[in-house]
Each structure stands twice: as C-alpha cells, then as structure tokens.
Amino acid sequence: MPTSLFRAFGALSDPAVRRVLWLGILGAVAGFLLVAGAAWFLLLGTELFAIGWLDAIVDVLGGLAALFLAYLMFPAIVIAVSGLLLDEVVDAVERRHYPRLPPAESLGLARSIGLSLRFLATVVGLNLLALPVYLFVPALNLVVFYLLNGYLLGREYFELVSFRRMPRQDATVLRRRHGVRLFWAGLAIAFLSTIPIVNLLVPVVASAFMAHVFYSELGFGRAGGRLG
C-alpha cells in the first residue's frame, strides 16, 4: 500500500491530472469559504440572550466553532467539488500504468453528481452527530474522526474506481471482501486530509491511490477484466 500511495503522488506530473487539481482547489476553497461564511452569518444574525456583551461572546465562540466545523468538513467539500472531474484522474492513471485494460464505462454526469451529493450528505451528517465528541472529548475525538472518515473515504474512493469497471452489486461484494485493506487506505486519505496544503491535493492523490489499490493490490489490473 505505501507503494501505491507513492505512485499516486507521481500522478501529479500528468498535465490532465494537474488541470483537475487546480479546478478542484479553486472550487474547494470557494466551498469552504461559503460554508464558513454562511455559518458565521447565521450566528451574527441570531440573538440568543438579548444581552450585548454575552451575545458578542457567543458570536465569537460560534464563529470559531463554525470555522472548526468547516475545517472538519473540508475533505467532504473537496471531494464534492472535485467529484465531477475525478474520472479524468483515474483515466490518466489507467493510460499510464494499465494500458492493457479495456476502456472503462464513464460514470456520467448525473451519476457523478448523485454519488458526490450522497457522499457529502453522509459525511456531513455523521460528522455533525460526532461534533460533541470532537469539541469536548480530547484524544477520543481524533480516534473517532479518523475511524469514521477512514471508513467513509475508503468506501467513496473505492466506489469511484470500481463502478467504472463492474456493476454496483459486484463492487459491493468486492468492497466487503477487502474491507480491512480499504479501511487502511481510507485512513491514509483521512490523515492526508487533515494536513494543511496537502489536503488540497487529496481528491486527486486519493483517486490515483485507490486506482493503484484496485488494479494492483486487488488484482483487477493483473486479470485485465472483471474480478471473480
């Protein structure tokens, strides 16, 4: 798996991958600012105590909490924004490293949008449920964050790659068969997502990483077709 991750960073040298990267970064930053700004605006427009100084303290603390929440949601925002373009990243990896594979089935615009929105809703919802732990239970909050997002990110990126090559039912069976390996891959992606600057690269690197895991480590590339 470390080899697959190293090869994934090498994909950044591909012009097609860099195009997706820059578009994703611009969209993700805009999305981050929108989420944080909307939360801050709602807090500033709400008076909870009708006492000036107390509401001011609440606004400041709430604003900091909004920024913290937006930061936690950043991996999901990045993926949702970049999701429509990540097919191009996997295509580039296949052309360079797995040229013998037959052409993949494109997910299509509607399906890509549906998968991105479903994933965004799932990640935001579950992380909101875990927010009290994140805010008030030191040490355990990191464990919960990485376990939860490691599972979700491993599943999401696996689906991005596998749905191009096999029916959803077959992909689900394969995901369950290799659940532990995919969880570790997702955990690596979740960790990268929490590193400033590096997290901007995550959608592209994670897509290439999961492509190498799928084709090299799970055997699809060696088989040259559907996995049995």
Secondary structure as GFF3:
##gff-version 3
##sequence-region A 1 228
A	DSSP	alpha_helix	2	10	.	.	.	ID=ss1
A	DSSP	three_ten_helix	11	13	.	.	.	ID=ss2
A	DSSP	alpha_helix	15	44	.	.	.	ID=ss3
A	DSSP	alpha_helix	52	82	.	.	.	ID=ss4
A	DSSP	alpha_helix	86	97	.	.	.	ID=ss5
A	DSSP	alpha_helix	109	129	.	.	.	ID=ss6
A	DSSP	alpha_helix	131	136	.	.	.	ID=ss7
A	DSSP	alpha_helix	140	162	.	.	.	ID=ss8
A	DSSP	alpha_helix	168	177	.	.	.	ID=ss9
A	DSSP	alpha_helix	179	193	.	.	.	ID=ss10
A	DSSP	three_ten_helix	198	200	.	.	.	ID=ss11
A	DSSP	alpha_helix	202	212	.	.	.	ID=ss12
A	DSSP	pi_helix	213	217	.	.	.	ID=ss13
A	DSSP	alpha_helix	220	223	.	.	.	ID=ss14
###
